[in-house]
Amino acid sequence: MKTSSPESLDPNNPKITFDELKEQANLQGFDDIGTCSPAIPYDDIRAYNQWAEKKCHGSLLYMENDIRCYPEKIFPGAKTAIIFVSYYKQEKLPFKKDEGLIASYARGKKYHNVHHKRLKKFISWLERRTGQKNIARGFSDSFPIMEKALAVKAGLGWFGKSTLLIHRKFGTFTLLSGVLTTLDLPKTEKKERGLRCGSCTKCIDSCPTKALSPYQLDAKKCLSMHLIESKCEIPDSISKKNPGYIFGCDICQDVCPHNKLKPQSENPDFSPQSGMGEYITKEDLKDITENPQKLFGTALQRRGASGLKENAEKIFDNL
């Protein structure tokens, strides 16, 4: 992939090359990196606003704030967005009676914590490398920014009909984070934006709650949204279609052809051994309720002991 060459960042330091950025990203544990100007493409802003106007975000009212469409307002003076990819795919597992399955991304450590440490080290290197301070701000997908749109712009992949980023190498089992910087760094930016799912509708057809239509997600119907984010009781129309997840959902990813034959991630941070594991049993729930600190440092902490208990009651009633 061709990269553009910026002007020298500092008369006492040579230019930072893209290979240098990539080397540092790999040293911090990231699996891929792309760079682009920080402005979100107009087509993505328009699609986002149309999605919000249709109230597809449901009870996620924070999604109505369009600040995520304008990174330049979040970090004034930013000239480059650096997007990092973390590959997390875990084993596809069967549903079991009286055990709730945890989605692949949530079986290990809380990835926001993992990303925070990596980004902090990367920014420290960037400051040392340039001899400048306050030149960058890190973000993960909990930050109000359209990180998938920036990833596509940076040439890391494309939008799938599932609305997920399909990475050119890793498929959809990826987590995104990034850095906004005032430095004018080499860009891997791509102007063309192709739709590469063709006639395939496997993700749409497999969704048990019919939350997907081509390139759009109705969060009000999304199993993951209800099992992770929603503060309301899960409607029976949703819970009765849950095949056995207690936290998150991988169904649309499991059927995607771009994930076929992809190996499991070798990163120990995302392995079940570093977190809560693959399933939660009734005995586990009792233990978690009595010792909620066991959720600390995992993605399941977002739902909490009481939320997981509510999820489980719905699952075990339906299995």
Secondary structure as GFF3:
##gff-version 3
##sequence-region A 1 319
A	DSSP	alpha_helix	18	27	.	.	.	ID=ss1
A	DSSP	beta_strand	32	36	.	.	.	ID=ss2
A	DSSP	alpha_helix	42	53	.	.	.	ID=ss3
A	DSSP	three_ten_helix	61	64	.	.	.	ID=ss4
A	DSSP	three_ten_helix	66	69	.	.	.	ID=ss5
A	DSSP	alpha_helix	71	74	.	.	.	ID=ss6
A	DSSP	beta_strand	80	87	.	.	.	ID=ss7
A	DSSP	beta_strand	99	102	.	.	.	ID=ss8
A	DSSP	three_ten_helix	104	106	.	.	.	ID=ss9
A	DSSP	alpha_helix	111	130	.	.	.	ID=ss10
A	DSSP	beta_strand	136	140	.	.	.	ID=ss11
A	DSSP	alpha_helix	147	153	.	.	.	ID=ss12
A	DSSP	beta_strand	157	159	.	.	.	ID=ss13
A	DSSP	beta_strand	165	167	.	.	.	ID=ss14
A	DSSP	beta_strand	174	181	.	.	.	ID=ss15
A	DSSP	alpha_helix	202	206	.	.	.	ID=ss16
A	DSSP	beta_strand	212	213	.	.	.	ID=ss17
A	DSSP	beta_strand	216	217	.	.	.	ID=ss18
A	DSSP	alpha_helix	223	224	.	.	.	ID=ss19
A	DSSP	pi_helix	225	229	.	.	.	ID=ss20
A	DSSP	alpha_helix	236	239	.	.	.	ID=ss21
A	DSSP	beta_strand	245	247	.	.	.	ID=ss22
A	DSSP	alpha_helix	251	254	.	.	.	ID=ss23
A	DSSP	three_ten_helix	257	259	.	.	.	ID=ss24
A	DSSP	three_ten_helix	268	270	.	.	.	ID=ss25
A	DSSP	three_ten_helix	272	274	.	.	.	ID=ss26
A	DSSP	beta_strand	279	281	.	.	.	ID=ss27
A	DSSP	alpha_helix	282	290	.	.	.	ID=ss28
A	DSSP	three_ten_helix	292	295	.	.	.	ID=ss29
A	DSSP	three_ten_helix	299	302	.	.	.	ID=ss30
A	DSSP	alpha_helix	304	318	.	.	.	ID=ss31
###
